[in-house]
């Protein structure tokens, strides 16, 4: 079983006002097959954690560690992290003009696997995954995310997840901008990958609606760059009813 271990992680970012510390000592352990939901108010560091795991150059790790099966993730380049089994579904997927979805997917699969997938089985797998995500086959010939709606972009992210088969997926507010039908289809895709591959999931969200479809094993509350509370699925229900006020009050008092 693979394990993603985050220990005493401190991260800063440069702003117009100078260097700002965003993460202030985050500890988190995720095993393959587990779903961890991260919730918290805006500006609490949730997306910073996601992009730090993925290797975004904007975020500087000043202390602490991230390891994958004992290997130092922070010493890996972005592509090495992907090859090691890490995947980020972005909150705002970018457009890639001039690169079709079909070419992008096969190139990504080749880069992660180290060899090109046999064409006929690959095309069958792509077609099957697109069908399960209710994606029109014509999307494979369109440029990546160019002219896609919000829901189409998110389905395309989950299509990549299903085909690349990582060990761990960080889903950064994948539910944002989705209507009810798209939310259900995207959630079913995540659950399908987990069932088929033993995927470990770090699910970042503001709302509990996606947690009705993707059932978390653990819920962590982020406030001011730290894990302020953690528990099981019942914690998400309490947050839905009470909000984050009591954590924010504790932060002010501290």
PyMOL commands that set and color helices and strands:
alter all, ss='L'
color gray80, all
select helices_A, chain A and resi 46-54+73-75+78-84+101-113+119-132+137-141+150-164+180-197+209-212+233-242+245-253
alter helices_A, ss='H'
color red, helices_A
select strands_A, chain A and resi 3-15+18-31+35-40+59-68+71-72+86-89+96-100+143-144+168-172+200-204+218-223+226-231
alter strands_A, ss='S'
color yellow, strands_A
deselect
rebuild
show_as cartoon
